[in-house]
Amino acid sequence: MNKISDDKLDNITGGNTTVNGPIINAIVNVINLLRDAGYSVGSGIRRISENKMCPLD
């Protein structure tokens, strides 16, 4: 397997469009943010339905 230099990683091309590294990184970060938000919402729904909420007193 050939190693790719950092300069070439910044300009990844595919098809007719040019997609660079920061755009891919931003998309992955948004996907991870949505996934983590889904876990939090799901956990909150489960805790409410099982009546296992922490007391606020």
ChimeraX attribute file (.defattr): number of C-alpha atoms within 10 A of each C-alpha:
attribute: neighborCount
match mode: 1-to-1
recipient: residues
	/A:1	3
	/A:2	4
	/A:3	5
	/A:4	8
	/A:5	8
	/A:6	8
	/A:7	8
	/A:8	11
	/A:9	12
	/A:10	13
	/A:11	13
	/A:12	13
	/A:13	13
	/A:14	9
	/A:15	6
	/A:16	6
	/A:17	8
	/A:18	9
	/A:19	14
	/A:20	15
	/A:21	13
	/A:22	12
	/A:23	11
	/A:24	11
	/A:25	11
	/A:26	11
	/A:27	11
	/A:28	12
	/A:29	12
	/A:30	11
	/A:31	12
	/A:32	12
	/A:33	12
	/A:34	12
	/A:35	12
	/A:36	12
	/A:37	12
	/A:38	12
	/A:39	12
	/A:40	12
	/A:41	12
	/A:42	12
	/A:43	12
	/A:44	14
	/A:45	12
	/A:46	13
	/A:47	13
	/A:48	11
	/A:49	10
	/A:50	9
	/A:51	9
	/A:52	10
	/A:53	11
	/A:54	7
	/A:55	5
	/A:56	4
	/A:57	3
